[in-house]
């Protein structure tokens, strides 16, 4: 087992909860205000505080199951005080090796965001021009460059405080 696998444990997500919340979110998305009681039910089950508006347009960006899984994984992921530059590099290597593992992406991004206070990690990976504010989404960053960007962003945010 590599050091990343030893230290990073993705939360287990209950398949039945995912199925139930997927059905509820699918009904709310694009539904009318009569779906408001379902928002309350979703929030109760998922332990969230989403609004009716938060569900509108989900299907335009991702499927409902992916939305639910990402939300549950993000909510149950904690900051990891053991994350350092080397582990960040490992995480980004794994992300780049399999960008289709949506559960790992949700977990990795949430873990990095909660640990370092950087809220747009997915942009760094998929839309670096947005992350850096220069519009250049064509660049292909190496895992070491991504790790350094996270650490630089955190350092700059700390200086502003």
N, C-alpha and C positions, 0 to 999 in steps of 0.2 A: 504494500500500500504506500503510495507516495505521500509526501508531507502535506500536500493539499487535501487529500482524501482523509488523512488522519485528523486534521484540524477543522475542516468545514463539513458540517453535518446539515444537510438540507432537512427542513422540517417535513414530517410526514403529514400528508394531506388526506383526510378521510374521503374516499371515493364517493360514498353516499352523500356526504355534505356537498361535494363538488357537483354531483348530479342534481341535487335539489336546488342549489343556488344557481346553477346554469339555467334550469327551467324558469326560475323566478326572474332572473335577469333578462332572459329572452322575452318574457312576457312584458316586462317593464319597458324595455328598449323599443321605442317607437309607439308605445301604448299611450293611452290618454290618462288624464288625471284620475280616472277610476282605478288606476294601478297603484295609487299611493299607499294603500294598505300592504301591498306586496313589498314596497320599499321598507316599511317598518319590519316586516317579516324577514327580509333579506338581512337587514341590519342586526336584528336579534340573533339570527343564526350565525352570521359572519363576524359578529362583534365589531361592526363598523358604524359609521355615522354618515353614510352617503345620502345624497339628496336625489330626488326624482331626475333632476337634470344630469346628474352624474352617469345615469344609465343611457341617456339619449345619444344615439350615434355609435354605440359600442360596435355594432355589426359593421360599421363603415371602416373600422380600423383593425379589429380582431374578432375572432369568434367568441361566443359567450363563455365557453368552457375555458379558453385561454385567459380571458378577463378574470374569471372567478379564481382560477388556479394562481394567477399572478397576484391577485389581491390577497388571497389566503397565505401564500408564501411570504409576500412582503410583510404582512401584518405579524407573522410569527417568527420573523428573522430578527435577531438581535445584533447589536454592534459586537464586533469581535476584536477585543484589545490585542490579540496576537497577530493581527494583520500588519505586516510590514511591507517594505518595498519588494522583497523577494517573493512573498506570498501573493502580492498584487500581480507581479509578473506571471506567476503560475496561473492565477485566475484568468488573466487576459489571454494567456496561451490556450487554456482550455476553452474559453469563449470563442476565440478565433478558429479553433479546431472543429467546433461544432456549434455554429450559430443557430442551429435549428432546435437545440435542446432548450425549449422555452422555460421549463421549470428551473433548470440550472441558471439560465440568464436572469430570471426573476430573483432567484436566491442570491446570485453573485452581485447583481446590481444593488439589491436591497442591503446586503451585508456591507458593501463598499460605501454606499450612501449613508448608512447609519453609523458606520465606524468613522468616516472621515468628514461627514457633513457636506458632501458634494452631491447635489441633487440631480445631476444630469449625466450620469455615467453612461446610459444607453446612447446618448448623443455622441459622446466621445468615441464609442465603438462604431456606430452606424452613420453619424452625421458630424464628423469632426469640425466641419466649418461652422456649424451651429455652436458647438462646445467652445471653440476658440473665438467665435464672433467674426470670422473673416470670410465666411461663405464658401470656403474651399472644402467641399465634401469629397473631392476626388483623391485626396491624399490617403495613403495606406500606412497607418501607424503600426509600429512594432509594439509588442507587449511591454517592452521596457519604456518606450515613449509614453504609452498609456499610463503606466504606473507613475512615471515622473509627472505627468500632467495632473493626476489626482493629488499627488503630494504637493505640487506647486499651488494648485487651486486651494487646498486646505491651508497652506502657509499664508497665502494672500488673504484668505478670508479671516484668518486669525489676526493678521496685522490690522485689519479694518475694525476689529472689535475693541 
